[in-house]
Amino acid sequence: MINSKEQIIKYFNSGIKNEKNFKIGIEHEKFLFNNADNKRIDYLKIKEMFSALFEFGWNPIFEKKDVIGLNKGDKNITLEPGNQLELSGEKLNNIHEACAESHDYLFELKQVTKKLNLSIVSAGFDPISKLNEIPNNPKERYKLMSKDMPLGGKLSLDMMYRTCGTQLNLDYSSEKDFIKKFKVVNSIVPISIALFANSSIVEKKKSKYLSYRSKVWQNTSRGGLPKLFFEEIDFEKYADFVMNFPILFIQEKEKYISGKKYSFSDFMNGKISEISNRLPTEYDLSNHLGTIFTENRLKKYIELRSMDTCGWDCLCAGPAFYIGMLYGNLDEIYDIVSKWDKNKIINAYIESPQKGFNTQLMGKDLLYWASTFLDISQKGLEKRDVLNKNKKNETIFLNHLKKLVNNKKTNADHMINKFYKNRDLNELYDK
């Protein structure tokens, strides 16, 4: 049972790894549409998809009698609230392996979508559907979340049903290493938003945002970029943050109970009568940590969550960008961001979904900072010097981002141009 702050700190300490054992975990979400009517797929179609994926060695995951996901080895396909599909990949050694995993998954997904007359959309926000048009699914927690989340953020349901992101999970070698990495990843969120902006179309119109997904997440319950995160956050400070954070839900056997009246410290002090005042287990702590929807968060590893989903040509670029900096060149980037003013970072964070590369931060625009950090990342990947079978290192995965920076155009700009030439919805689908 968890009844002290020290136990939470111990939980974070248990994530410490030797640098040579650092892993990379990638999670990415996709929208799926029926070609016949350009509508998002419902749960019946999801079940058909899952059955078709069994042929590729995937096994069903059930909640009660309902299939709600798939598993293969250490990989999972999970079902998001609006039937977005998320691949949670294995913990891998380098970007070559992580990219190969994503492309294997793409191959399987494309076989199945072709067979069922479906299309994939790789964007940060659903470019077609209205919120009330999106089907749900039988996952129990989503019923409770759909009811409670809007109370704390006006766009929370949009986040649940109409967004897709790419997430990167990274390790730390000590508490000091965590402090540095967490400072960096929070400081560069505005750059990440601009560089990976890919959600400019909403309900078949220009949204006036390059990353409407980021705008939504800034107006989502339990989300955002707390000022606290710009301090030198150690495990104790993060444990305090977690303990004082409201609970979203408590899982009691197969039931989900709203936690909106309680903080996690209430749970630790046995104050929740609805569950007979029991104390939280490590599983309850894990659930709580996974329902804090900030741009970055700590579990037994660091989760980076500020990237829009993008097409397969750019999917490997985000992880490569961060790995080059955080695993290959941490000190150089830390020296830069540690001098930044947190209020200016937060201002850039608020403006970057709309202004993209034109957002100002510390007297420079985000295009300048994206270019600077790409160079730092490149040096880090060169230093890592992890080669594929063709003797190429991980810098090959930065090429997509270099093109964006050189052309001063985001994925979102390209999507606007492509779609607005002829307003053909097929332009929004992955080719």
Contacts in CASP RR format, 6 or more apart in sequence:
PFRMAT RR
TARGET T0000
AUTHOR 0000-0000-0000
METHOD contacts of the structure
MODEL  1
MINSKEQIIKYFNSGIKNEKNFKIGIEHEKFLFNNADNKRIDYLKIKEMF
SALFEFGWNPIFEKKDVIGLNKGDKNITLEPGNQLELSGEKLNNIHEACA
ESHDYLFELKQVTKKLNLSIVSAGFDPISKLNEIPNNPKERYKLMSKDMP
LGGKLSLDMMYRTCGTQLNLDYSSEKDFIKKFKVVNSIVPISIALFANSS
IVEKKKSKYLSYRSKVWQNTSRGGLPKLFFEEIDFEKYADFVMNFPILFI
QEKEKYISGKKYSFSDFMNGKISEISNRLPTEYDLSNHLGTIFTENRLKK
YIELRSMDTCGWDCLCAGPAFYIGMLYGNLDEIYDIVSKWDKNKIINAYI
ESPQKGFNTQLMGKDLLYWASTFLDISQKGLEKRDVLNKNKKNETIFLNH
LKKLVNNKKTNADHMINKFYKNRDLNELYDK
1 279 0 8 1.000
1 280 0 8 1.000
1 281 0 8 1.000
2 8 0 8 1.000
2 11 0 8 1.000
2 268 0 8 1.000
2 279 0 8 1.000
2 280 0 8 1.000
2 281 0 8 1.000
2 282 0 8 1.000
2 284 0 8 1.000
2 285 0 8 1.000
3 268 0 8 1.000
3 269 0 8 1.000
3 279 0 8 1.000
4 268 0 8 1.000
5 236 0 8 1.000
5 239 0 8 1.000
5 240 0 8 1.000
5 243 0 8 1.000
8 235 0 8 1.000
8 239 0 8 1.000
8 242 0 8 1.000
8 243 0 8 1.000
8 285 0 8 1.000
9 235 0 8 1.000
9 236 0 8 1.000
9 239 0 8 1.000
11 282 0 8 1.000
11 285 0 8 1.000
11 300 0 8 1.000
12 175 0 8 1.000
12 178 0 8 1.000
12 235 0 8 1.000
12 238 0 8 1.000
12 239 0 8 1.000
12 298 0 8 1.000
12 300 0 8 1.000
13 175 0 8 1.000
13 235 0 8 1.000
14 300 0 8 1.000
15 171 0 8 1.000
15 172 0 8 1.000
15 300 0 8 1.000
15 301 0 8 1.000
16 172 0 8 1.000
16 173 0 8 1.000
16 174 0 8 1.000
16 175 0 8 1.000
17 23 0 8 1.000
17 171 0 8 1.000
17 172 0 8 1.000
17 173 0 8 1.000
18 173 0 8 1.000
19 173 0 8 1.000
21 171 0 8 1.000
22 170 0 8 1.000
22 171 0 8 1.000
22 173 0 8 1.000
22 327 0 8 1.000
23 91 0 8 1.000
23 92 0 8 1.000
23 93 0 8 1.000
23 169 0 8 1.000
23 171 0 8 1.000
24 91 0 8 1.000
24 92 0 8 1.000
24 93 0 8 1.000
24 94 0 8 1.000
24 95 0 8 1.000
24 97 0 8 1.000
24 98 0 8 1.000
24 168 0 8 1.000
24 169 0 8 1.000
24 170 0 8 1.000
24 319 0 8 1.000
24 323 0 8 1.000
25 89 0 8 1.000
25 90 0 8 1.000
25 91 0 8 1.000
25 92 0 8 1.000
25 98 0 8 1.000
25 168 0 8 1.000
25 169 0 8 1.000
25 170 0 8 1.000
25 319 0 8 1.000
26 87 0 8 1.000
26 89 0 8 1.000
26 98 0 8 1.000
26 101 0 8 1.000
26 102 0 8 1.000
26 166 0 8 1.000
26 167 0 8 1.000
26 168 0 8 1.000
26 169 0 8 1.000
26 319 0 8 1.000
27 86 0 8 1.000
27 87 0 8 1.000
27 88 0 8 1.000
27 89 0 8 1.000
27 166 0 8 1.000
27 167 0 8 1.000
27 168 0 8 1.000
27 169 0 8 1.000
28 86 0 8 1.000
28 87 0 8 1.000
28 102 0 8 1.000
28 164 0 8 1.000
28 165 0 8 1.000
28 166 0 8 1.000
28 167 0 8 1.000
28 309 0 8 1.000
28 315 0 8 1.000
29 80 0 8 1.000
29 84 0 8 1.000
29 85 0 8 1.000
29 86 0 8 1.000
29 163 0 8 1.000
29 164 0 8 1.000
29 165 0 8 1.000
29 166 0 8 1.000
29 309 0 8 1.000
30 84 0 8 1.000
30 85 0 8 1.000
30 86 0 8 1.000
30 109 0 8 1.000
30 120 0 8 1.000
30 121 0 8 1.000
30 122 0 8 1.000
30 164 0 8 1.000
30 309 0 8 1.000
31 40 0 8 1.000
31 84 0 8 1.000
31 120 0 8 1.000
31 121 0 8 1.000
31 122 0 8 1.000
31 123 0 8 1.000
31 126 0 8 1.000
31 164 0 8 1.000
32 40 0 8 1.000
32 41 0 8 1.000
32 45 0 8 1.000
32 49 0 8 1.000
32 83 0 8 1.000
32 84 0 8 1.000
32 85 0 8 1.000
32 113 0 8 1.000
32 118 0 8 1.000
32 119 0 8 1.000
32 120 0 8 1.000
32 121 0 8 1.000
33 39 0 8 1.000
33 40 0 8 1.000
33 41 0 8 1.000
33 118 0 8 1.000
33 119 0 8 1.000
33 120 0 8 1.000
33 121 0 8 1.000
33 128 0 8 1.000
33 429 0 8 1.000
34 40 0 8 1.000
34 41 0 8 1.000
34 45 0 8 1.000
34 117 0 8 1.000
34 118 0 8 1.000
35 117 0 8 1.000
35 118 0 8 1.000
35 119 0 8 1.000
36 117 0 8 1.000
38 128 0 8 1.000
38 425 0 8 1.000
39 129 0 8 1.000
39 133 0 8 1.000
40 82 0 8 1.000
40 83 0 8 1.000
40 126 0 8 1.000
40 128 0 8 1.000
40 129 0 8 1.000
40 133 0 8 1.000
40 134 0 8 1.000
40 135 0 8 1.000
41 49 0 8 1.000
41 83 0 8 1.000
41 118 0 8 1.000
41 135 0 8 1.000
42 83 0 8 1.000
42 135 0 8 1.000
43 83 0 8 1.000
43 135 0 8 1.000
43 136 0 8 1.000
43 137 0 8 1.000
43 138 0 8 1.000
45 83 0 8 1.000
45 116 0 8 1.000
45 118 0 8 1.000
46 79 0 8 1.000
46 83 0 8 1.000
46 85 0 8 1.000
46 137 0 8 1.000
47 67 0 8 1.000
48 116 0 8 1.000
49 85 0 8 1.000
49 112 0 8 1.000
49 113 0 8 1.000
49 116 0 8 1.000
49 118 0 8 1.000
50 58 0 8 1.000
50 60 0 8 1.000
50 67 0 8 1.000
50 69 0 8 1.000
50 70 0 8 1.000
50 77 0 8 1.000
52 111 0 8 1.000
52 112 0 8 1.000
52 115 0 8 1.000
52 116 0 8 1.000
53 70 0 8 1.000
53 77 0 8 1.000
53 108 0 8 1.000
53 112 0 8 1.000
54 60 0 8 1.000
56 72 0 8 1.000
56 108 0 8 1.000
56 111 0 8 1.000
57 72 0 8 1.000
58 70 0 8 1.000
58 71 0 8 1.000
58 72 0 8 1.000
58 77 0 8 1.000
59 70 0 8 1.000
59 71 0 8 1.000
59 72 0 8 1.000
60 67 0 8 1.000
60 69 0 8 1.000
60 70 0 8 1.000
60 71 0 8 1.000
61 67 0 8 1.000
61 68 0 8 1.000
61 69 0 8 1.000
61 70 0 8 1.000
61 71 0 8 1.000
61 76 0 8 1.000
62 68 0 8 1.000
63 138 0 8 1.000
63 139 0 8 1.000
63 140 0 8 1.000
63 254 0 8 1.000
64 138 0 8 1.000
64 140 0 8 1.000
64 254 0 8 1.000
66 137 0 8 1.000
66 138 0 8 1.000
66 139 0 8 1.000
68 78 0 8 1.000
68 79 0 8 1.000
68 137 0 8 1.000
68 138 0 8 1.000
68 139 0 8 1.000
69 76 0 8 1.000
69 77 0 8 1.000
69 78 0 8 1.000
69 79 0 8 1.000
70 76 0 8 1.000
70 77 0 8 1.000
71 77 0 8 1.000
73 90 0 8 1.000
74 89 0 8 1.000
74 90 0 8 1.000
74 91 0 8 1.000
75 87 0 8 1.000
75 88 0 8 1.000
75 89 0 8 1.000
75 90 0 8 1.000
75 101 0 8 1.000
75 105 0 8 1.000
76 87 0 8 1.000
76 88 0 8 1.000
76 89 0 8 1.000
77 85 0 8 1.000
77 86 0 8 1.000
77 87 0 8 1.000
77 88 0 8 1.000
78 85 0 8 1.000
78 86 0 8 1.000
78 88 0 8 1.000
79 85 0 8 1.000
79 86 0 8 1.000
79 137 0 8 1.000
79 139 0 8 1.000
80 86 0 8 1.000
80 160 0 8 1.000
80 164 0 8 1.000
81 136 0 8 1.000
81 137 0 8 1.000
81 139 0 8 1.000
81 142 0 8 1.000
81 145 0 8 1.000
81 146 0 8 1.000
81 160 0 8 1.000
81 161 0 8 1.000
82 134 0 8 1.000
82 135 0 8 1.000
82 136 0 8 1.000
82 137 0 8 1.000
82 160 0 8 1.000
82 161 0 8 1.000
83 134 0 8 1.000
83 135 0 8 1.000
83 136 0 8 1.000
83 137 0 8 1.000
84 164 0 8 1.000
85 109 0 8 1.000
87 102 0 8 1.000
87 105 0 8 1.000
89 98 0 8 1.000
89 101 0 8 1.000
90 101 0 8 1.000
91 169 0 8 1.000
92 98 0 8 1.000
92 101 0 8 1.000
93 386 0 8 1.000
94 323 0 8 1.000
94 384 0 8 1.000
94 386 0 8 1.000
94 394 0 8 1.000
95 316 0 8 1.000
95 319 0 8 1.000
95 320 0 8 1.000
95 323 0 8 1.000
95 381 0 8 1.000
95 386 0 8 1.000
95 394 0 8 1.000
95 397 0 8 1.000
96 386 0 8 1.000
96 388 0 8 1.000
96 394 0 8 1.000
98 316 0 8 1.000
98 319 0 8 1.000
99 315 0 8 1.000
99 316 0 8 1.000
99 319 0 8 1.000
99 397 0 8 1.000
102 312 0 8 1.000
102 315 0 8 1.000
102 316 0 8 1.000
103 312 0 8 1.000
106 312 0 8 1.000
109 120 0 8 1.000
110 120 0 8 1.000
112 118 0 8 1.000
113 119 0 8 1.000
113 120 0 8 1.000
119 429 0 8 1.000
119 430 0 8 1.000
120 429 0 8 1.000
120 430 0 8 1.000
121 127 0 8 1.000
121 128 0 8 1.000
121 428 0 8 1.000
121 429 0 8 1.000
121 430 0 8 1.000
122 164 0 8 1.000
122 198 0 8 1.000
122 309 0 8 1.000
122 310 0 8 1.000
122 311 0 8 1.000
122 312 0 8 1.000
122 315 0 8 1.000
122 430 0 8 1.000
123 164 0 8 1.000
123 198 0 8 1.000
123 199 0 8 1.000
123 201 0 8 1.000
123 308 0 8 1.000
123 309 0 8 1.000
123 310 0 8 1.000
123 415 0 8 1.000
123 428 0 8 1.000
124 163 0 8 1.000
124 164 0 8 1.000
124 165 0 8 1.000
124 198 0 8 1.000
124 199 0 8 1.000
124 211 0 8 1.000
124 212 0 8 1.000
124 213 0 8 1.000
124 308 0 8 1.000
124 309 0 8 1.000
124 310 0 8 1.000
125 158 0 8 1.000
125 162 0 8 1.000
125 163 0 8 1.000
125 164 0 8 1.000
125 199 0 8 1.000
125 201 0 8 1.000
125 202 0 8 1.000
125 207 0 8 1.000
125 212 0 8 1.000
125 213 0 8 1.000
125 216 0 8 1.000
125 308 0 8 1.000
126 134 0 8 1.000
126 161 0 8 1.000
126 162 0 8 1.000
126 163 0 8 1.000
126 164 0 8 1.000
126 202 0 8 1.000
127 199 0 8 1.000
127 201 0 8 1.000
127 202 0 8 1.000
127 203 0 8 1.000
127 204 0 8 1.000
127 415 0 8 1.000
127 419 0 8 1.000
127 428 0 8 1.000
128 203 0 8 1.000
128 204 0 8 1.000
128 425 0 8 1.000
128 428 0 8 1.000
129 162 0 8 1.000
129 203 0 8 1.000
130 203 0 8 1.000
131 157 0 8 1.000
131 158 0 8 1.000
131 161 0 8 1.000
131 162 0 8 1.000
134 161 0 8 1.000
134 162 0 8 1.000
136 142 0 8 1.000
136 146 0 8 1.000
136 161 0 8 1.000
140 254 0 8 1.000
140 255 0 8 1.000
140 256 0 8 1.000
141 249 0 8 1.000
141 251 0 8 1.000
141 256 0 8 1.000
142 160 0 8 1.000
143 256 0 8 1.000
144 248 0 8 1.000
144 249 0 8 1.000
144 256 0 8 1.000
144 257 0 8 1.000
144 258 0 8 1.000
145 160 0 8 1.000
145 248 0 8 1.000
145 249 0 8 1.000
146 157 0 8 1.000
146 160 0 8 1.000
147 258 0 8 1.000
148 221 0 8 1.000
148 248 0 8 1.000
148 249 0 8 1.000
148 258 0 8 1.000
148 259 0 8 1.000
148 260 0 8 1.000
149 156 0 8 1.000
149 157 0 8 1.000
149 159 0 8 1.000
149 160 0 8 1.000
149 220 0 8 1.000
149 221 0 8 1.000
149 222 0 8 1.000
149 248 0 8 1.000
150 156 0 8 1.000
150 157 0 8 1.000
150 221 0 8 1.000
151 221 0 8 1.000
151 260 0 8 1.000
152 221 0 8 1.000
152 222 0 8 1.000
153 219 0 8 1.000
153 220 0 8 1.000
153 221 0 8 1.000
154 219 0 8 1.000
155 215 0 8 1.000
155 216 0 8 1.000
155 219 0 8 1.000
155 220 0 8 1.000
156 219 0 8 1.000
156 220 0 8 1.000
156 221 0 8 1.000
158 216 0 8 1.000
158 220 0 8 1.000
159 216 0 8 1.000
159 217 0 8 1.000
159 220 0 8 1.000
159 293 0 8 1.000
162 216 0 8 1.000
163 199 0 8 1.000
163 213 0 8 1.000
163 216 0 8 1.000
163 217 0 8 1.000
164 213 0 8 1.000
164 308 0 8 1.000
164 309 0 8 1.000
165 213 0 8 1.000
165 305 0 8 1.000
165 307 0 8 1.000
165 308 0 8 1.000
165 309 0 8 1.000
166 196 0 8 1.000
166 307 0 8 1.000
166 308 0 8 1.000
166 309 0 8 1.000
166 310 0 8 1.000
166 315 0 8 1.000
166 318 0 8 1.000
167 303 0 8 1.000
167 304 0 8 1.000
167 305 0 8 1.000
167 307 0 8 1.000
168 303 0 8 1.000
168 304 0 8 1.000
168 307 0 8 1.000
168 318 0 8 1.000
168 319 0 8 1.000
168 322 0 8 1.000
169 301 0 8 1.000
169 302 0 8 1.000
169 303 0 8 1.000
169 304 0 8 1.000
170 181 0 8 1.000
170 301 0 8 1.000
170 302 0 8 1.000
170 304 0 8 1.000
170 322 0 8 1.000
170 323 0 8 1.000
170 326 0 8 1.000
170 327 0 8 1.000
171 301 0 8 1.000
171 302 0 8 1.000
172 178 0 8 1.000
172 181 0 8 1.000
172 301 0 8 1.000
172 302 0 8 1.000
175 234 0 8 1.000
175 235 0 8 1.000
177 330 0 8 1.000
178 234 0 8 1.000
178 235 0 8 1.000
178 298 0 8 1.000
178 302 0 8 1.000
179 232 0 8 1.000
179 233 0 8 1.000
179 234 0 8 1.000
180 330 0 8 1.000
180 331 0 8 1.000
180 334 0 8 1.000
181 302 0 8 1.000
181 326 0 8 1.000
181 330 0 8 1.000
182 229 0 8 1.000
182 233 0 8 1.000
182 296 0 8 1.000
182 298 0 8 1.000
182 302 0 8 1.000
183 230 0 8 1.000
183 232 0 8 1.000
183 233 0 8 1.000
183 334 0 8 1.000
183 337 0 8 1.000
183 338 0 8 1.000
184 325 0 8 1.000
184 326 0 8 1.000
184 330 0 8 1.000
184 333 0 8 1.000
184 334 0 8 1.000
184 337 0 8 1.000
185 296 0 8 1.000
185 302 0 8 1.000
185 304 0 8 1.000
185 322 0 8 1.000
185 326 0 8 1.000
186 225 0 8 1.000
186 229 0 8 1.000
186 230 0 8 1.000
186 295 0 8 1.000
186 296 0 8 1.000
186 345 0 8 1.000
187 230 0 8 1.000
187 337 0 8 1.000
187 340 0 8 1.000
187 345 0 8 1.000
188 333 0 8 1.000
188 337 0 8 1.000
188 369 0 8 1.000
188 373 0 8 1.000
189 225 0 8 1.000
189 295 0 8 1.000
189 296 0 8 1.000
189 306 0 8 1.000
189 345 0 8 1.000
189 349 0 8 1.000
190 345 0 8 1.000
190 348 0 8 1.000
190 349 0 8 1.000
190 351 0 8 1.000
190 352 0 8 1.000
190 359 0 8 1.000
190 361 0 8 1.000
190 366 0 8 1.000
191 352 0 8 1.000
191 361 0 8 1.000
191 366 0 8 1.000
191 369 0 8 1.000
191 370 0 8 1.000
191 373 0 8 1.000
192 304 0 8 1.000
192 306 0 8 1.000
192 307 0 8 1.000
193 211 0 8 1.000
193 214 0 8 1.000
193 306 0 8 1.000
193 349 0 8 1.000
193 352 0 8 1.000
193 353 0 8 1.000
193 356 0 8 1.000
194 210 0 8 1.000
194 211 0 8 1.000
194 352 0 8 1.000
194 355 0 8 1.000
194 356 0 8 1.000
194 357 0 8 1.000
194 359 0 8 1.000
194 366 0 8 1.000
194 367 0 8 1.000
194 370 0 8 1.000
194 410 0 8 1.000
195 321 0 8 1.000
195 366 0 8 1.000
195 370 0 8 1.000
195 401 0 8 1.000
195 404 0 8 1.000
195 405 0 8 1.000
195 410 0 8 1.000
196 211 0 8 1.000
196 306 0 8 1.000
196 307 0 8 1.000
196 308 0 8 1.000
196 310 0 8 1.000
196 314 0 8 1.000
196 318 0 8 1.000
196 411 0 8 1.000
197 210 0 8 1.000
197 211 0 8 1.000
197 214 0 8 1.000
197 308 0 8 1.000
197 352 0 8 1.000
197 353 0 8 1.000
197 356 0 8 1.000
197 410 0 8 1.000
197 411 0 8 1.000
197 412 0 8 1.000
198 211 0 8 1.000
198 213 0 8 1.000
198 308 0 8 1.000
198 309 0 8 1.000
198 310 0 8 1.000
198 311 0 8 1.000
198 314 0 8 1.000
198 410 0 8 1.000
198 411 0 8 1.000
198 412 0 8 1.000
198 415 0 8 1.000
199 207 0 8 1.000
199 209 0 8 1.000
199 210 0 8 1.000
199 211 0 8 1.000
199 212 0 8 1.000
199 213 0 8 1.000
199 214 0 8 1.000
199 308 0 8 1.000
199 412 0 8 1.000
200 206 0 8 1.000
200 207 0 8 1.000
200 209 0 8 1.000
200 210 0 8 1.000
200 211 0 8 1.000
200 212 0 8 1.000
200 412 0 8 1.000
200 413 0 8 1.000
200 415 0 8 1.000
200 416 0 8 1.000
201 207 0 8 1.000
201 415 0 8 1.000
201 416 0 8 1.000
201 419 0 8 1.000
201 428 0 8 1.000
202 209 0 8 1.000
202 212 0 8 1.000
204 423 0 8 1.000
204 425 0 8 1.000
206 416 0 8 1.000
206 420 0 8 1.000
208 354 0 8 1.000
209 215 0 8 1.000
209 353 0 8 1.000
209 354 0 8 1.000
209 412 0 8 1.000
210 353 0 8 1.000
210 354 0 8 1.000
210 355 0 8 1.000
210 356 0 8 1.000
210 410 0 8 1.000
210 412 0 8 1.000
210 413 0 8 1.000
211 308 0 8 1.000
211 352 0 8 1.000
211 353 0 8 1.000
211 356 0 8 1.000
211 412 0 8 1.000
212 353 0 8 1.000
213 308 0 8 1.000
213 353 0 8 1.000
214 306 0 8 1.000
214 308 0 8 1.000
214 352 0 8 1.000
214 353 0 8 1.000
215 353 0 8 1.000
215 354 0 8 1.000
217 223 0 8 1.000
217 224 0 8 1.000
217 293 0 8 1.000
217 295 0 8 1.000
218 224 0 8 1.000
218 349 0 8 1.000
218 350 0 8 1.000
218 353 0 8 1.000
220 293 0 8 1.000
221 293 0 8 1.000
222 245 0 8 1.000
222 246 0 8 1.000
222 248 0 8 1.000
222 291 0 8 1.000
222 292 0 8 1.000
222 293 0 8 1.000
222 294 0 8 1.000
223 292 0 8 1.000
223 293 0 8 1.000
223 294 0 8 1.000
223 295 0 8 1.000
224 293 0 8 1.000
224 294 0 8 1.000
224 295 0 8 1.000
225 294 0 8 1.000
225 295 0 8 1.000
225 346 0 8 1.000
225 349 0 8 1.000
226 241 0 8 1.000
226 294 0 8 1.000
227 342 0 8 1.000
227 346 0 8 1.000
228 237 0 8 1.000
228 241 0 8 1.000
229 294 0 8 1.000
229 296 0 8 1.000
230 342 0 8 1.000
230 345 0 8 1.000
231 237 0 8 1.000
233 241 0 8 1.000
238 298 0 8 1.000
242 264 0 8 1.000
242 285 0 8 1.000
242 288 0 8 1.000
242 289 0 8 1.000
242 292 0 8 1.000
243 263 0 8 1.000
243 264 0 8 1.000
243 265 0 8 1.000
243 268 0 8 1.000
244 263 0 8 1.000
244 264 0 8 1.000
244 265 0 8 1.000
245 263 0 8 1.000
245 264 0 8 1.000
245 288 0 8 1.000
245 292 0 8 1.000
246 259 0 8 1.000
246 260 0 8 1.000
246 262 0 8 1.000
246 263 0 8 1.000
247 259 0 8 1.000
247 260 0 8 1.000
247 262 0 8 1.000
247 263 0 8 1.000
247 264 0 8 1.000
247 266 0 8 1.000
247 267 0 8 1.000
247 288 0 8 1.000
247 291 0 8 1.000
248 259 0 8 1.000
248 260 0 8 1.000
248 288 0 8 1.000
248 291 0 8 1.000
249 256 0 8 1.000
249 257 0 8 1.000
249 258 0 8 1.000
249 259 0 8 1.000
249 287 0 8 1.000
249 291 0 8 1.000
250 256 0 8 1.000
250 257 0 8 1.000
250 259 0 8 1.000
250 267 0 8 1.000
250 272 0 8 1.000
250 274 0 8 1.000
250 275 0 8 1.000
250 284 0 8 1.000
250 287 0 8 1.000
251 257 0 8 1.000
251 283 0 8 1.000
251 284 0 8 1.000
251 287 0 8 1.000
252 275 0 8 1.000
257 274 0 8 1.000
257 275 0 8 1.000
259 272 0 8 1.000
262 271 0 8 1.000
262 272 0 8 1.000
264 280 0 8 1.000
264 285 0 8 1.000
264 288 0 8 1.000
266 272 0 8 1.000
267 279 0 8 1.000
267 280 0 8 1.000
267 284 0 8 1.000
267 288 0 8 1.000
268 279 0 8 1.000
268 280 0 8 1.000
270 277 0 8 1.000
270 278 0 8 1.000
270 279 0 8 1.000
271 277 0 8 1.000
272 278 0 8 1.000
280 288 0 8 1.000
286 299 0 8 1.000
289 297 0 8 1.000
289 298 0 8 1.000
289 299 0 8 1.000
290 297 0 8 1.000
290 299 0 8 1.000
293 305 0 8 1.000
294 305 0 8 1.000
295 304 0 8 1.000
295 305 0 8 1.000
295 306 0 8 1.000
296 302 0 8 1.000
296 303 0 8 1.000
296 304 0 8 1.000
296 305 0 8 1.000
296 306 0 8 1.000
297 303 0 8 1.000
297 305 0 8 1.000
304 322 0 8 1.000
307 318 0 8 1.000
308 411 0 8 1.000
308 412 0 8 1.000
310 317 0 8 1.000
310 411 0 8 1.000
311 411 0 8 1.000
311 430 0 8 1.000
312 430 0 8 1.000
313 400 0 8 1.000
314 400 0 8 1.000
314 401 0 8 1.000
314 411 0 8 1.000
316 397 0 8 1.000
317 397 0 8 1.000
317 398 0 8 1.000
317 399 0 8 1.000
317 400 0 8 1.000
317 401 0 8 1.000
318 397 0 8 1.000
318 401 0 8 1.000
319 397 0 8 1.000
320 377 0 8 1.000
320 381 0 8 1.000
320 394 0 8 1.000
320 395 0 8 1.000
320 397 0 8 1.000
320 398 0 8 1.000
321 373 0 8 1.000
321 374 0 8 1.000
321 377 0 8 1.000
321 398 0 8 1.000
321 401 0 8 1.000
322 377 0 8 1.000
323 377 0 8 1.000
323 381 0 8 1.000
323 384 0 8 1.000
323 394 0 8 1.000
324 376 0 8 1.000
324 377 0 8 1.000
324 378 0 8 1.000
324 379 0 8 1.000
324 380 0 8 1.000
324 381 0 8 1.000
324 384 0 8 1.000
324 394 0 8 1.000
325 333 0 8 1.000
325 373 0 8 1.000
325 376 0 8 1.000
325 377 0 8 1.000
325 380 0 8 1.000
326 333 0 8 1.000
327 380 0 8 1.000
327 384 0 8 1.000
328 379 0 8 1.000
328 380 0 8 1.000
328 381 0 8 1.000
328 383 0 8 1.000
328 384 0 8 1.000
329 376 0 8 1.000
329 377 0 8 1.000
329 379 0 8 1.000
329 380 0 8 1.000
329 383 0 8 1.000
332 376 0 8 1.000
332 379 0 8 1.000
333 373 0 8 1.000
333 376 0 8 1.000
336 372 0 8 1.000
340 361 0 8 1.000
340 362 0 8 1.000
341 362 0 8 1.000
344 361 0 8 1.000
344 362 0 8 1.000
345 361 0 8 1.000
348 359 0 8 1.000
348 360 0 8 1.000
348 361 0 8 1.000
348 366 0 8 1.000
351 359 0 8 1.000
351 360 0 8 1.000
352 359 0 8 1.000
352 366 0 8 1.000
356 366 0 8 1.000
356 410 0 8 1.000
357 365 0 8 1.000
357 366 0 8 1.000
357 367 0 8 1.000
357 370 0 8 1.000
357 408 0 8 1.000
357 410 0 8 1.000
358 365 0 8 1.000
358 366 0 8 1.000
358 367 0 8 1.000
359 365 0 8 1.000
359 366 0 8 1.000
360 366 0 8 1.000
361 369 0 8 1.000
367 405 0 8 1.000
367 408 0 8 1.000
370 401 0 8 1.000
370 404 0 8 1.000
370 405 0 8 1.000
371 405 0 8 1.000
374 398 0 8 1.000
374 401 0 8 1.000
374 402 0 8 1.000
374 405 0 8 1.000
377 398 0 8 1.000
378 395 0 8 1.000
378 398 0 8 1.000
381 393 0 8 1.000
381 394 0 8 1.000
381 395 0 8 1.000
381 398 0 8 1.000
382 393 0 8 1.000
382 395 0 8 1.000
384 393 0 8 1.000
384 394 0 8 1.000
385 393 0 8 1.000
386 393 0 8 1.000
386 394 0 8 1.000
387 393 0 8 1.000
404 410 0 8 1.000
404 411 0 8 1.000
415 428 0 8 1.000
418 427 0 8 1.000
419 427 0 8 1.000
419 428 0 8 1.000
421 427 0 8 1.000
END
